[in-house]
């Protein structure tokens, strides 16, 4: 792996924006570290450190960095789709769209599918043996929660072509339209009490952040200080005078969460984060010119999705080992708890590294379809249907988990009850459709 990393790092073209690669890795690493730190596990269950110590909630304004990842996604998707258009100048919209979806989703869905299959088999075995209680049951329920991010990212990939066309025509106006739609949803939700309308902001808020990546790709984020200041001021005002909570992550028992579904306050938070990271662009670019630093970023990018998928598995594995060895778990936020934090994080990192070593091969993309390869007629709609099924499947699985797999347990996905077996079936079926659409009808 080391020689492969050195080869990739050495072949990096001078035109590549290395800072975007750093932001991708750093944002996922911040999410992983935040999950490890916020988990307040006791023999009785799993809580949230931010609920135990509410004074720590302002830290979420720094550590809730998912908007940065989606911003980077918009940048990458714009470059990727335009590159594909240049390589297939005579291709139909359907063929280009299906090839784009398959290329972008391979490194996302291959490791995700393996994760789903491994945990599904483990959950089935546990329940057939009569287990599923205590920490095991909590693990089976919570280990799939990060999949919500995969689902949202799938939607961003699927909507890239039409939204990129809107960006090319209207620029900042396209972003403003999405932001305005997010604001209208919150007005209908909080002022008019319209039921279920809040779920629309899963699209409007995150696609607005994604749209900022298009603007960055065209060099149109020219005043990052103004963007950061306006976003921070808006977020502060919305939290101070509106119905929005202080925490930018979901809290147990909250009537309103800024995350699920996303709110206008979270969009303002995303604006300030995007402006802030853009202000750090020049010094970070100089740092990334150092070969050793760049090789580290290249290596981390190659396994980032695998590490993200398995980091909660590692965390619960560490806590399970502590309980099995009768190591006392101190009360969350106590002095003994804080003293134990470095050891728990180090063990979780080591176990995550072992899981990455076991599953990293599935993050390597398959051979791309040749530019002249004939695509299937109607491949675009088939690919869109596949992406939609994957989106619904992974979102449903993130909500229902694997606990009570054989008991028919369901969770509401946009007012529709979804079970774990149904979510798994949608995920696998959607992936097969995307693969078929991208390869073309003549491919075996």
GIURMO-V709283 format. One record per backbone hydrogen bond with DSSP energy under -1.0 kcal/mol. NH is the residue of the N-H (numbers start at 1). CO is the residue of the C=O. If there is no record, write none. Layout:
BEGIN
nh=(NH | NH)
co=(CO | CO)
END
This chain:
BEGIN
nh=(5 | 6 | 7 | 8 | 9 | 10 | 11 | 12 | 16 | 18 | 22 | 23 | 24 | 25 | 26 | 27 | 28 | 29 | 30 | 31 | 32 | 33 | 34 | 35 | 36 | 37 | 38 | 39 | 40 | 42 | 45 | 47 | 49 | 51 | 52 | 53 | 56 | 57 | 59 | 60 | 61 | 62 | 63 | 64 | 65 | 68 | 69 | 70 | 71 | 72 | 73 | 74 | 75 | 76 | 77 | 78 | 79 | 80 | 81 | 82 | 83 | 84 | 85 | 86 | 87 | 88 | 91 | 96 | 97 | 98 | 99 | 100 | 101 | 102 | 103 | 104 | 105 | 106 | 109 | 110 | 113 | 114 | 115 | 116 | 117 | 118 | 119 | 120 | 121 | 122 | 123 | 124 | 125 | 126 | 127 | 128 | 129 | 130 | 131 | 136 | 138 | 139 | 140 | 141 | 142 | 143 | 145 | 147 | 148 | 149 | 151 | 152 | 153 | 154 | 155 | 156 | 157 | 158 | 159 | 160 | 163 | 164 | 165 | 166 | 167 | 168 | 169 | 170 | 171 | 173 | 174 | 175 | 176 | 177 | 178 | 179 | 180 | 181 | 182 | 183 | 184 | 185 | 186 | 187 | 188 | 189 | 190 | 191 | 192 | 194 | 199 | 200 | 201 | 202 | 203 | 204 | 205 | 207 | 208 | 209 | 210 | 211 | 212 | 215 | 216 | 217 | 218 | 219 | 220 | 222 | 227 | 228 | 229 | 230 | 231 | 232 | 233 | 234 | 235 | 236 | 237 | 238 | 239 | 240 | 241 | 242 | 254 | 263 | 267 | 268 | 269 | 270 | 271 | 272 | 273 | 274 | 275 | 276 | 277 | 278 | 279 | 281 | 284 | 285 | 286 | 287 | 288 | 290 | 294 | 295 | 296 | 297 | 298 | 299 | 300 | 301 | 302 | 303 | 307 | 308 | 309 | 310 | 314 | 315 | 316 | 317 | 318 | 319 | 320 | 321 | 322 | 323 | 324 | 325 | 326 | 327 | 334 | 338 | 339 | 340 | 344 | 345 | 346 | 347 | 348 | 349 | 350 | 351 | 352 | 353 | 354 | 355 | 356 | 357 | 358 | 359 | 360 | 362 | 363 | 373 | 379 | 382 | 383 | 384 | 385 | 386 | 387 | 388 | 389 | 390 | 391 | 392 | 393 | 394 | 395 | 396 | 397 | 398 | 399 | 400 | 401 | 402 | 407 | 409 | 411 | 413 | 418 | 423 | 424 | 425 | 426 | 427 | 428 | 429 | 430 | 431 | 432 | 433 | 434 | 435 | 436 | 437 | 438 | 439 | 440 | 443)
co=(1 | 2 | 3 | 4 | 5 | 6 | 7 | 9 | 13 | 16 | 18 | 19 | 20 | 21 | 22 | 23 | 24 | 25 | 26 | 27 | 28 | 29 | 30 | 31 | 32 | 33 | 34 | 35 | 47 | 45 | 42 | 40 | 38 | 48 | 48 | 49 | 53 | 54 | 56 | 57 | 58 | 59 | 59 | 60 | 63 | 65 | 65 | 66 | 67 | 68 | 69 | 70 | 71 | 72 | 73 | 74 | 75 | 76 | 77 | 78 | 79 | 80 | 81 | 82 | 83 | 84 | 88 | 92 | 93 | 94 | 95 | 96 | 97 | 98 | 99 | 100 | 101 | 102 | 105 | 106 | 109 | 110 | 111 | 112 | 113 | 114 | 115 | 116 | 117 | 118 | 119 | 120 | 121 | 122 | 123 | 124 | 125 | 127 | 126 | 133 | 134 | 135 | 136 | 137 | 138 | 139 | 142 | 144 | 145 | 146 | 147 | 148 | 149 | 150 | 151 | 152 | 153 | 154 | 155 | 157 | 159 | 160 | 161 | 162 | 163 | 164 | 165 | 166 | 167 | 170 | 171 | 171 | 172 | 173 | 174 | 175 | 176 | 177 | 178 | 179 | 180 | 181 | 182 | 183 | 184 | 185 | 186 | 187 | 187 | 188 | 196 | 197 | 198 | 199 | 200 | 200 | 201 | 203 | 204 | 205 | 206 | 207 | 208 | 211 | 212 | 213 | 214 | 216 | 215 | 220 | 223 | 224 | 225 | 226 | 227 | 228 | 229 | 230 | 231 | 232 | 233 | 234 | 235 | 236 | 237 | 238 | 251 | 258 | 263 | 264 | 265 | 266 | 267 | 268 | 269 | 270 | 271 | 272 | 273 | 274 | 275 | 278 | 280 | 281 | 282 | 283 | 284 | 287 | 290 | 291 | 292 | 293 | 294 | 295 | 296 | 297 | 298 | 300 | 303 | 304 | 305 | 306 | 310 | 311 | 312 | 313 | 314 | 315 | 316 | 317 | 318 | 319 | 320 | 321 | 323 | 322 | 331 | 334 | 335 | 336 | 340 | 341 | 342 | 343 | 344 | 345 | 346 | 347 | 348 | 349 | 350 | 351 | 352 | 353 | 354 | 355 | 356 | 359 | 360 | 370 | 376 | 378 | 379 | 380 | 381 | 382 | 383 | 384 | 385 | 386 | 387 | 388 | 389 | 390 | 391 | 392 | 393 | 394 | 395 | 396 | 397 | 140 | 404 | 404 | 418 | 416 | 411 | 419 | 420 | 421 | 422 | 423 | 424 | 425 | 426 | 427 | 428 | 429 | 430 | 431 | 432 | 433 | 434 | 435 | 436 | 440)
END
